[in-house]
Amino acid sequence: MSDREKLPFLVIGGGIGGLTTALALSRHGYPVHVLERADAFAEIGAGLQLAPNASRVLDRLGILDEVTKDAFFPRRLVLMDAMSGDRITALETGEQFVRRYGYPYFVTHRADLLRALLDACRDSDRITLAASKDVVEIIPLPEGARVRCADGSVYQADALIGADGPGSAVRRTLLPDDAAPVFPGYVAYRGTVPMADMSAALAGLRELRDMVLWTGPGMHLVQYPVRRGELCNLVAVFGSRRYRSDTDDWGTEEELDETFALACPQVRGCVEVINRDRCWQLFDRVPADNWTQDHITLLGDAAHPMLQYVAQGACQALEDAAVLADSLRTHDGAVAAAFKAYQTERYPRTARVQTSARDFGEILHIDGMGAKLRTALLSQRTHDDYSDIDWLYAYRAEAPTGRPAPTGRPAPTGRPAPADREVT
Ligand SMILES: Cc1cc2nc3c(=O)[nH]c(=O)nc-3n(C[C@H](O)[C@H](O)[C@H](O)COP(=O)(O)OP(=O)(O)OC[C@H]3O[C@@H](n4cnc5c(N)ncnc54)[C@H](O)[C@@H]3O)c2cc1C
């Protein structure tokens, strides 16, 4: 394809959101071109939790089986006290959960999800993908948009979708007066460790079969198996006491160790083996309801960057993609009307997820009497009480006037777990 060829749909960003959008549009018959800044379509980071609201989208796209091939299906989501090592509460994600939502909760390696999306995109003759295309300028046009890349190439399209993540260049064009990211001074260290190297952290227990979140004052640690249980995904999050906007000397490895020094041995064991190559700064933005302008719209973290505390950023990007594609079909390809309807449908939901993630972070990181009250309240819930999460997991991603999505089919529930001792 010539760089100057006029395209129908141009997606900026080939991450989870961008590739899912390309696939969803192609399934409705629309040709799509994707521009990715990196040299290759790849995901950095480690594990990813995908809830039923995301599985439902993957199923509609016909790639759920491929994505779950090497996934792990935790039996429970467990909240533990990082200081005492006691269990606070849990949510069963077994048969009852799958019956309720039609799909399982699963955890996967990011690379596995991206590979499945890429394979499906490459199989489609409606999708073209271009790496090493760093979009540096976006020019809105009355009936589309033109973009220029750092290498000088120029593309013009009837419709532009910015799926270029939390630092989105497309967002800067649409919202030049956007409020600055909200940065509470929290950082994350994350990566996978072979399960065989986890013996100290598992304190002699043979098997980790749950998604476990350890909560403590100003910190938490997430721990779950990926790749059929061969790897353990670890994410250690803490609020830096040394945070200052004019220096980089904060959120360091030393501070990681200091912060988790008072935690229970299982948590300290995880922090000892966690990947320290990179420290991720965590931020979100105040929800915005104006991320669409005529033939340009945003999607995923570009539209609604959120803290990862309820593990929904990627799930929301998947939902966005499905609703956007349905909206175009419902509006018979009338781009401006379809993009507007997509935003109208998505804004209230994504705003609620953004603010819920922030609130949940405060509950996780609370100290003193607040922590005692949290623990006392949460420990009274039953493990099959889904009332607080129905709104999140039961959502069906489709344009309001579109055709209903297929109903959930019987879904895999994971490998049977051997009956030896558990981590929780
Ligand atoms: C520690 C952590 C744990 C998380 N855990 C979960 C979880 O368990 N479950 C969950 O659902 N979510 C989770 N998330 C959130 C999730 O990772 C993101 O919400 C998701 O990756 C967003 O996808 P995206 O495609 O919108 O953006 P991104 O993944 O950021 O992709 C954007 C893409 O655009 C490209 N790009 C950027 N700028 C340009 C440009 N100018 N030109 C061309 N290309 C460009 C980038 O290279 C990138 O490939 C987590 C996040 C963090 C930080």
The ligand as an ORCA input file, in Angstrom:
! r2SCAN-3c Opt
* xyz 0 1
  C       0.683     -3.019     36.142
  C      -0.519     -3.095     35.246
  C      -1.352     -4.209     35.291
  C      -2.499     -4.260     34.496
  N      -3.312     -5.356     34.587
  C      -4.448     -5.404     33.854
  C      -5.313     -6.537     33.946
  O      -5.028     -7.492     34.679
  N      -6.461     -6.563     33.195
  C      -6.790     -5.514     32.366
  O      -7.848     -5.574     31.715
  N      -5.975     -4.427     32.244
  C      -4.821     -4.347     32.959
  N      -3.978     -3.281     32.830
  C      -4.347     -2.186     31.896
  C      -4.003     -2.552     30.456
  O      -2.656     -2.942     30.353
  C      -4.260     -1.362     29.539
  O      -5.490     -0.779     29.853
  C      -4.283     -1.802     28.087
  O      -3.030     -2.316     27.727
  C      -4.645     -0.617     27.192
  O      -4.546     -1.004     25.850
  P      -4.480      0.100     24.707
  O      -4.365     -0.654     23.437
  O      -5.566      1.082     24.881
  O      -3.125      0.923     25.003
  P      -1.620      0.421     24.967
  O      -1.503     -0.955     25.462
  O      -0.826      1.482     25.664
  O      -1.246      0.408     23.427
  C      -1.020      1.603     22.711
  C      -0.192      1.270     21.471
  O      -0.066      2.440     20.704
  C       1.278      2.609     20.286
  N       1.498      4.041     20.105
  C       1.567      4.990     21.051
  N       1.769      6.192     20.499
  C       1.841      6.002     19.154
  C       2.064      6.873     18.064
  N       2.238      8.188     18.220
  N       2.083      6.342     16.802
  C       1.905      4.996     16.608
  N       1.708      4.128     17.630
  C       1.673      4.633     18.884
  C       2.086      2.016     21.438
  O       3.392      1.649     21.015
  C       1.222      0.822     21.823
  O       1.536     -0.332     21.070
  C      -2.812     -3.201     33.609
  C      -1.958     -2.090     33.538
  C      -0.826     -2.038     34.337
  C       0.062     -0.828     34.243
*
